[in-house]
Amino acid sequence: MTSAHWLYLIIVVIVVIVMMKKRSVILITTLGIFLIGLVYTRSLIGGVQTVFRAFLIAGKDLFDIMLIIALMVGMLKAMEKMGADYLMMSPFKRILRKPTISFFVLGLIMYVSALFFWPTPATALIGTILIPIAIKSGLPAMAAAMSVNILGHGMALSGDIVIQGAPAITSGAAGIDISEMVRMGGILSLVTGGIAMLIAYFMVRKDISLDNNIMIQKKTNEELGDYSSGASFIAKAVPIVFLGGIISMILLGIKGEGSTAFLGGIAVLFLILISVIQSGNKALEELGDFFKQGFLYAMKIFSTIIPIAGFFFLGSPESAKLILDQNAPGFLFDLGQALSQVIPLSKVSVAFGLLIIGMITGLDGSGFSSLPLIGALAKALGSSMGVNIAALAAIGQMGTIWVGGGTMTAWAFGLVATAGVAGVSPMELARKNFIPVIIGLIVATVVGIYMM
């Protein structure tokens, strides 16, 4: 542990306190990056350069999410201009007509979709199509974002029972069979998600406007009006093609970055097609306008996230080496290891200790980078105590993915993507998720202790 480690820890504590007070942390994280760079490089120039490099690395890592959101929003803006978005959403209104039903159905659809082709692409697809419908049913945008985020980047990703990316990493480091890891992780993810979802609903229930819901139901029964044949065609083609894309990704095993790229490419092709149908020989100019609207929307969301993400990327060994130098440590990673060495050995202390370590290391906004640490610690601690290593590792996996995957950090890929498609503040979404997710994680840890 160096002076830079202790400085990083102090800044993290300050950031958490300021976030709890509902204040912006951009100034703190930016100064934090500079101070870490200054202390580590022992150079004023090095500290200044660290700020830019941290922003650059964060921007590069977040750009794929920015791009998919920009393309999806651009496509929806094009559909909106010709009225195809309203035509496409109309059939779903028969299901999502009441805010309570919308809250749970929206989350359930997101959960199933995220299991098969990863949460971020699922958010871009499901969120951009269904969240507006849920909002029109009377569900507040923040409530819709919480539903999608908790069951997608929380419950689905933390268990990862279909694609099994997270269990594979954790079980490999823990030296256990992946099937056992999937079983334990699946159980604890359902416990955490179920508890968090119920608490989240009771938190947002008072914000649902019954008068607005009645108004929307009356509007649903009105005639759709006259729309062009082109709008009718696009309204049918978009869900059919995207559904076909989902099935193709499942059958062909396309996942992760590949599925994001696939969906983004489909959105671009639809953008071109809609522009041609809508504007004819003016399509060249129209297409540029739609791209601009999409990118402006995405940049508005991400402009405040990059300075925060840059600071927490210093906590990851891989990112820190790119920002500082090849000998740079992962500050959060090292702090997690140091904490593990002072935890007394009992089922309760070890379980909650590993949960806390997972949550701390998950603050880098990745969720996956600290899984090898979690698996290794579970093996070391579990073997010495003679407890179920898979159950212990699953507890740590819940902590790191629910925080970093994520539902509780405003710079996490998943939370930013959800906030982007819902049009809400990532910081506010993280705050709203805090109490439901914390309670869910505590209950899941207790269940995990009994399974140990």
C-alpha positions as CSV (number, residue, x, y, z in Angstrom):
1,M,0.0,0.0,0.0
2,T,1.5,3.3,-1.1
3,S,0.5,6.9,-0.4
4,A,-1.4,6.9,-3.7
5,H,-3.5,4.0,-2.5
6,W,-4.4,5.9,0.7
7,L,-5.1,9.1,-1.3
8,Y,-7.4,7.1,-3.6
9,L,-9.3,5.6,-0.7
10,I,-9.8,9.1,0.9
11,I,-11.2,10.4,-2.4
12,V,-13.5,7.4,-2.8
13,V,-14.9,8.0,0.7
14,I,-15.4,11.7,-0.1
15,V,-17.2,10.8,-3.4
16,V,-19.5,8.4,-1.6
17,I,-20.4,11.0,1.0
18,V,-21.0,13.7,-1.5
19,M,-23.2,11.4,-3.6
20,M,-25.3,10.6,-0.5
21,K,-25.8,14.3,-0.1
22,K,-27.2,14.4,-3.7
23,R,-24.4,16.7,-4.9
24,S,-22.4,16.4,-8.1
25,V,-19.0,14.7,-7.8
26,I,-17.5,15.7,-11.1
27,L,-15.2,18.4,-9.6
28,I,-14.1,15.9,-6.9
29,T,-13.3,13.1,-9.3
30,T,-11.5,15.4,-11.7
31,L,-9.3,16.8,-9.0
32,G,-8.9,13.3,-7.6
33,I,-7.5,12.1,-11.0
34,F,-5.0,15.0,-11.0
35,L,-3.9,14.4,-7.4
36,I,-3.4,10.6,-8.0
37,G,-1.4,11.4,-11.1
38,L,0.6,14.0,-9.3
39,V,1.4,11.7,-6.4
40,Y,2.1,8.6,-8.5
41,T,4.3,10.3,-11.2
42,R,5.7,12.9,-8.8
43,S,5.4,15.4,-11.6
44,L,3.1,18.3,-12.2
45,I,3.1,17.6,-15.9
46,G,2.3,13.9,-15.2
47,G,-0.7,14.9,-13.0
48,V,-2.1,17.1,-15.8
49,Q,-1.5,14.4,-18.4
50,T,-3.3,11.9,-16.2
51,V,-6.5,13.9,-16.2
52,F,-6.7,13.8,-20.0
53,R,-5.7,10.1,-20.3
54,A,-8.3,9.1,-17.7
55,F,-11.0,11.0,-19.6
56,L,-9.8,9.5,-22.9
57,I,-9.7,5.9,-21.6
58,A,-13.2,6.3,-20.0
59,G,-14.5,7.8,-23.3
60,K,-13.1,4.9,-25.3
61,D,-14.6,2.3,-23.0
62,L,-18.0,4.1,-22.9
63,F,-18.2,4.9,-26.6
64,D,-19.8,1.7,-27.7
65,I,-22.7,2.4,-25.3
66,M,-22.8,6.0,-26.5
67,L,-22.9,4.9,-30.1
68,I,-25.7,2.3,-29.7
69,I,-27.8,4.8,-27.8
70,A,-27.1,7.5,-30.4
71,L,-28.1,5.2,-33.3
72,M,-31.2,3.9,-31.6
73,V,-32.4,7.4,-30.6
74,G,-31.7,8.6,-34.2
75,M,-33.8,5.8,-35.6
76,L,-36.6,6.6,-33.2
77,K,-36.4,10.3,-34.1
78,A,-36.8,9.3,-37.7
79,M,-39.7,7.0,-36.9
80,E,-41.3,9.8,-34.9
81,K,-41.2,12.2,-37.8
82,M,-43.3,9.9,-40.0
83,G,-45.5,8.7,-37.1
84,A,-44.2,5.1,-37.3
85,D,-43.3,5.1,-33.6
86,Y,-46.9,5.6,-32.6
87,L,-48.1,2.9,-34.9
88,M,-45.5,0.5,-33.6
89,M,-46.3,1.1,-30.0
90,S,-50.0,0.9,-30.3
91,P,-50.4,-2.9,-29.9
92,F,-48.3,-3.0,-26.8
93,K,-50.6,-0.5,-25.1
94,R,-53.1,-3.2,-24.7
95,I,-50.7,-4.9,-22.2
96,L,-49.0,-1.9,-20.7
97,R,-52.1,0.1,-20.0
98,K,-51.6,0.4,-16.2
99,P,-48.5,1.7,-14.5
100,T,-48.2,-1.2,-12.0
101,I,-48.4,-3.8,-14.8
102,S,-46.0,-1.8,-16.9
103,F,-43.5,-1.7,-14.0
104,F,-43.3,-5.5,-13.6
105,V,-43.9,-6.6,-17.2
106,L,-41.2,-4.2,-18.5
107,G,-38.7,-5.6,-16.0
108,L,-39.6,-9.2,-16.8
109,I,-39.2,-8.7,-20.5
110,M,-35.8,-7.0,-19.9
111,Y,-34.7,-9.9,-17.6
112,V,-35.5,-12.6,-20.2
113,S,-33.9,-10.6,-23.0
114,A,-30.8,-9.8,-21.0
115,L,-30.3,-13.5,-20.2
116,F,-30.0,-14.4,-23.8
117,F,-28.1,-11.6,-25.5
118,W,-26.6,-9.5,-22.7
119,P,-28.1,-6.6,-20.8
120,T,-26.6,-3.6,-22.6
121,P,-27.9,-4.6,-26.1
122,A,-31.2,-5.6,-24.4
123,T,-31.5,-2.2,-22.8
124,A,-30.9,-0.4,-26.2
125,L,-33.6,-2.5,-27.9
126,I,-36.2,-3.2,-25.2
127,G,-35.7,0.2,-23.5
128,T,-36.1,2.3,-26.6
129,I,-39.3,0.5,-27.7
130,L,-41.1,-0.3,-24.4
131,I,-40.0,2.4,-22.0
132,P,-41.9,5.1,-23.9
133,I,-45.0,2.9,-23.9
134,A,-44.7,2.3,-20.1
135,I,-44.3,6.1,-19.6
136,K,-47.5,6.7,-21.6
137,S,-49.3,4.3,-19.4
138,G,-48.6,6.6,-16.4
139,L,-45.4,5.0,-15.1
140,P,-42.8,7.7,-14.3
141,A,-39.6,7.6,-16.4
142,M,-37.5,7.0,-13.3
143,A,-39.6,4.0,-12.3
144,A,-39.3,2.5,-15.7
145,A,-35.5,3.0,-15.6
146,M,-35.4,1.3,-12.2
147,S,-37.4,-1.7,-13.4
148,V,-35.2,-2.2,-16.5
149,N,-31.9,-1.6,-14.6
150,I,-32.7,-3.8,-11.6
151,L,-33.8,-6.8,-13.5
152,G,-31.5,-6.4,-16.4
153,H,-28.0,-5.2,-15.3
154,G,-28.8,-6.5,-11.8
155,M,-30.6,-9.8,-11.6
156,A,-29.9,-11.1,-15.1
157,L,-26.2,-10.1,-15.2
158,S,-25.3,-11.1,-11.6
159,G,-26.7,-14.6,-12.2
160,D,-25.8,-14.9,-15.9
161,I,-27.3,-18.4,-16.0
162,V,-27.6,-18.6,-19.8
163,I,-24.4,-17.0,-21.3
164,Q,-22.5,-17.9,-18.1
165,G,-19.7,-15.3,-18.6
166,A,-19.6,-14.1,-15.0
167,P,-19.8,-17.6,-13.4
168,A,-17.1,-18.9,-15.8
169,I,-14.7,-16.2,-14.6
170,T,-15.5,-16.6,-10.9
171,S,-15.5,-20.4,-10.9
172,G,-12.2,-20.5,-12.8
173,A,-10.5,-18.4,-10.2
174,A,-12.1,-20.3,-7.4
175,G,-11.2,-23.7,-8.8
176,I,-14.8,-25.1,-8.7
177,D,-17.2,-26.5,-11.2
178,I,-19.1,-23.9,-13.2
179,S,-22.5,-25.7,-12.8
180,E,-22.3,-25.3,-9.1
181,M,-21.4,-21.6,-9.5
182,V,-24.3,-21.1,-11.9
183,R,-26.7,-22.7,-9.4
184,M,-25.6,-20.7,-6.4
185,G,-25.3,-17.4,-8.4
186,G,-28.7,-18.0,-10.0
187,I,-30.4,-18.5,-6.6
188,L,-28.8,-15.4,-5.0
189,S,-29.5,-13.2,-8.1
190,L,-33.2,-14.1,-7.9
191,V,-33.3,-13.3,-4.2
192,T,-31.5,-10.0,-4.6
193,G,-33.6,-9.0,-7.7
194,G,-36.9,-10.1,-6.2
195,I,-36.4,-8.1,-3.0
196,A,-35.0,-5.1,-4.8
197,M,-37.9,-5.1,-7.3
198,L,-40.6,-5.2,-4.6
199,I,-39.0,-2.4,-2.5
200,A,-38.4,-0.3,-5.7
201,Y,-42.1,-0.6,-6.6
202,F,-43.3,0.6,-3.2
203,M,-40.8,3.5,-3.4
204,V,-42.1,4.7,-6.7
205,R,-45.8,3.8,-6.3
206,K,-46.6,7.2,-4.8
207,D,-45.2,8.9,-7.9
208,I,-47.6,7.2,-10.3
209,S,-50.3,9.6,-11.5
210,L,-53.7,7.8,-11.7
211,D,-55.2,10.8,-13.6
212,N,-52.5,10.5,-16.2
213,N,-53.2,6.8,-16.5
214,I,-56.9,7.3,-17.1
215,M,-56.1,9.9,-19.8
216,I,-53.7,7.5,-21.6
217,Q,-56.3,4.7,-21.5
218,K,-58.8,7.0,-23.2
219,K,-56.4,8.0,-25.8
220,T,-55.5,4.4,-26.5
221,N,-59.1,3.8,-27.5
222,E,-59.1,6.6,-30.1
223,E,-58.6,6.0,-33.8
224,L,-55.0,5.8,-34.9
225,G,-55.7,8.3,-37.7
226,D,-54.3,8.4,-41.2
227,Y,-50.7,7.5,-41.7
228,S,-48.7,6.9,-44.8
229,S,-48.2,3.4,-46.1
230,G,-44.5,4.0,-45.5
231,A,-45.1,4.7,-41.8
232,S,-47.2,1.5,-41.6
233,F,-44.5,-0.5,-43.2
234,I,-41.8,0.8,-40.9
235,A,-44.0,0.3,-37.8
236,K,-44.3,-3.4,-38.7
237,A,-40.8,-3.9,-40.1
238,V,-38.8,-2.6,-37.1
239,P,-40.2,-5.0,-34.4
240,I,-40.1,-7.9,-36.8
241,V,-36.5,-7.3,-37.9
242,F,-35.3,-6.7,-34.4
243,L,-37.1,-9.8,-33.2
244,G,-35.5,-11.8,-36.0
245,G,-32.2,-10.3,-34.9
246,I,-32.7,-11.5,-31.3
247,I,-33.5,-15.0,-32.5
248,S,-30.5,-15.0,-34.8
249,M,-28.2,-13.9,-31.9
250,I,-29.5,-16.7,-29.8
251,L,-29.2,-19.4,-32.5
252,L,-25.8,-18.2,-33.7
253,G,-24.4,-17.5,-30.3
254,I,-23.8,-13.8,-31.0
255,K,-23.3,-12.0,-27.7
256,G,-21.5,-9.1,-25.9
257,E,-19.9,-6.6,-28.3
258,G,-21.1,-8.7,-31.3
259,S,-24.7,-8.3,-30.3
260,T,-24.3,-4.6,-29.7
261,A,-22.7,-4.2,-33.1
262,F,-25.5,-6.3,-34.7
263,L,-28.3,-4.2,-33.2
264,G,-26.5,-0.9,-34.0
265,G,-26.0,-2.0,-37.6
266,I,-29.7,-2.8,-38.0
267,A,-30.5,0.7,-36.5
268,V,-28.3,2.4,-39.1
269,L,-29.9,0.5,-42.0
270,F,-33.4,1.5,-40.7
271,L,-32.2,5.1,-40.5
272,I,-31.3,5.0,-44.1
273,L,-34.5,3.3,-45.2
274,I,-36.7,5.6,-43.2
275,S,-34.9,8.7,-44.5
276,V,-35.4,7.5,-48.1
277,I,-39.1,6.7,-47.6
278,Q,-39.8,9.9,-45.7
279,S,-37.8,12.4,-47.7
280,G,-37.0,11.0,-51.1
281,N,-34.3,13.0,-52.8
282,K,-33.7,15.0,-49.5
283,A,-32.7,11.9,-47.7
284,L,-29.0,12.9,-47.7
285,E,-29.7,15.9,-45.6
286,E,-32.3,14.3,-43.4
287,L,-30.1,11.4,-42.5
288,G,-27.4,13.8,-41.3
289,D,-30.0,15.5,-39.1
290,F,-31.1,12.3,-37.5
291,F,-27.6,11.2,-36.7
292,K,-27.0,14.6,-35.2
293,Q,-30.0,14.4,-33.0
294,G,-29.0,10.9,-31.8
295,F,-25.4,11.9,-31.0
296,L,-26.4,15.1,-29.2
297,Y,-28.8,13.1,-27.0
298,A,-26.0,10.5,-26.2
299,M,-23.4,13.2,-25.5
300,K,-25.8,15.1,-23.2
301,I,-26.1,11.9,-21.1
302,F,-22.4,10.9,-21.1
303,S,-20.7,14.3,-20.8
304,T,-21.1,14.2,-17.0
305,I,-20.2,10.6,-16.7
306,I,-16.8,10.5,-18.3
307,P,-15.0,12.5,-15.6
308,I,-16.4,10.2,-12.9
309,A,-15.7,7.0,-14.8
310,G,-12.1,8.2,-15.5
311,F,-11.4,8.3,-11.7
312,F,-12.8,4.9,-11.0
313,F,-11.1,3.4,-14.0
314,L,-7.8,4.1,-12.1
315,G,-9.0,1.4,-9.7
316,S,-8.8,-1.3,-12.3
317,P,-5.3,-2.7,-13.0
318,E,-5.9,-2.9,-16.7
319,S,-7.1,0.7,-17.1
320,A,-4.6,2.1,-14.6
321,K,-1.8,0.8,-16.8
322,L,-3.2,2.6,-19.8
323,I,-3.7,5.9,-17.9
324,L,-0.5,5.9,-15.8
325,D,2.1,3.4,-16.9
326,Q,2.7,-0.3,-17.2
327,N,3.8,-0.6,-13.5
328,A,0.7,1.2,-12.2
329,P,-1.4,-0.8,-9.6
330,G,-5.2,-1.1,-9.6
331,F,-6.0,1.0,-6.6
332,L,-9.4,-0.5,-5.8
333,F,-8.2,-4.0,-6.5
334,D,-5.3,-3.6,-4.0
335,L,-7.6,-2.0,-1.4
336,G,-9.9,-5.0,-1.7
337,Q,-7.1,-7.4,-1.2
338,A,-5.9,-5.5,1.9
339,L,-9.3,-5.5,3.4
340,S,-9.6,-9.3,3.0
341,Q,-6.5,-9.7,5.1
342,V,-8.1,-8.2,8.2
343,I,-11.5,-10.0,8.1
344,P,-12.0,-12.4,11.1
345,L,-12.8,-15.9,10.0
346,S,-16.5,-16.8,10.7
347,K,-19.3,-17.5,8.2
348,V,-21.0,-14.2,8.8
349,S,-17.9,-12.0,8.8
350,V,-16.4,-13.7,5.8
351,A,-19.7,-13.6,3.8
352,F,-20.4,-10.0,4.5
353,G,-16.7,-9.2,4.1
354,L,-16.6,-10.7,0.6
355,L,-19.8,-8.9,-0.2
356,I,-18.2,-5.5,0.8
357,I,-15.0,-6.3,-1.1
358,G,-17.1,-7.1,-4.2
359,M,-19.0,-3.9,-3.8
360,I,-15.8,-1.8,-3.3
361,T,-14.0,-3.3,-6.3
362,G,-17.2,-2.9,-8.3
363,L,-16.9,0.8,-8.0
364,D,-14.7,0.9,-11.1
365,G,-18.0,0.6,-13.1
366,S,-17.0,-2.7,-14.8
367,G,-18.4,-5.5,-12.6
368,F,-16.4,-8.1,-14.2
369,S,-12.8,-6.9,-13.7
370,S,-12.8,-7.9,-10.0
371,L,-14.4,-11.4,-10.4
372,P,-11.0,-13.1,-10.5
373,L,-10.2,-11.5,-7.1
374,I,-13.6,-12.6,-5.8
375,G,-13.1,-16.2,-6.9
376,A,-9.5,-16.3,-5.5
377,L,-10.6,-14.9,-2.1
378,A,-13.5,-17.3,-1.9
379,K,-11.2,-20.2,-2.5
380,A,-8.7,-19.1,0.0
381,L,-11.1,-18.2,2.7
382,G,-13.6,-21.0,2.0
383,S,-11.0,-23.7,2.0
384,S,-9.5,-22.7,5.3
385,M,-13.0,-22.7,6.9
386,G,-14.4,-25.8,5.2
387,V,-17.5,-24.0,3.8
388,N,-19.1,-24.1,0.4
389,I,-16.8,-22.1,-1.9
390,A,-19.4,-21.7,-4.6
391,A,-21.9,-20.1,-2.2
392,L,-19.2,-17.8,-0.8
393,A,-18.0,-16.8,-4.3
394,A,-21.6,-16.2,-5.4
395,I,-22.0,-13.7,-2.5
396,G,-19.0,-11.7,-3.7
397,Q,-20.2,-12.0,-7.3
398,M,-23.5,-10.4,-6.3
399,G,-21.7,-7.5,-4.7
400,T,-19.3,-6.6,-7.6
401,I,-21.9,-7.0,-10.4
402,W,-24.8,-5.3,-8.8
403,V,-22.6,-2.4,-8.0
404,G,-20.3,-2.3,-11.0
405,G,-22.5,-4.0,-13.6
406,G,-24.4,-2.1,-12.6
407,T,-27.2,-0.5,-10.6
408,M,-25.5,1.6,-8.0
409,T,-22.7,3.5,-9.7
410,A,-23.6,6.4,-12.0
411,W,-20.6,5.7,-14.3
412,A,-21.3,1.9,-14.8
413,F,-22.1,0.9,-18.4
414,G,-25.4,-0.7,-17.5
415,L,-26.8,2.1,-15.5
416,V,-25.7,4.8,-18.0
417,A,-27.3,2.9,-20.8
418,T,-30.6,2.5,-18.9
419,A,-30.6,6.2,-17.9
420,G,-29.8,7.1,-21.5
421,V,-32.8,5.3,-23.1
422,A,-35.1,6.4,-20.3
423,G,-34.0,10.0,-20.4
424,V,-33.2,10.3,-16.7
425,S,-30.2,11.4,-14.7
426,P,-27.7,8.5,-14.1
427,M,-26.8,10.0,-10.7
428,E,-30.4,10.1,-9.7
429,L,-31.1,6.6,-10.9
430,A,-28.1,5.3,-8.9
431,R,-29.5,7.1,-5.8
432,K,-33.0,5.6,-6.3
433,N,-31.5,2.1,-6.7
434,F,-29.4,2.3,-3.6
435,I,-31.9,1.3,-0.9
436,P,-33.7,-1.5,-2.8
437,V,-30.4,-3.0,-4.0
438,I,-28.6,-2.8,-0.6
439,I,-31.5,-4.5,1.1
440,G,-31.7,-7.2,-1.6
441,L,-27.9,-7.8,-1.3
442,I,-28.1,-8.1,2.5
443,V,-31.0,-10.6,2.3
444,A,-29.2,-12.6,-0.4
445,T,-26.0,-12.7,1.8
446,V,-28.0,-14.1,4.7
447,V,-29.4,-16.8,2.3
448,G,-25.9,-17.4,1.0
449,I,-24.6,-18.0,4.6
450,Y,-27.2,-20.7,5.1
451,M,-26.1,-22.3,1.8
452,M,-22.5,-22.3,2.9
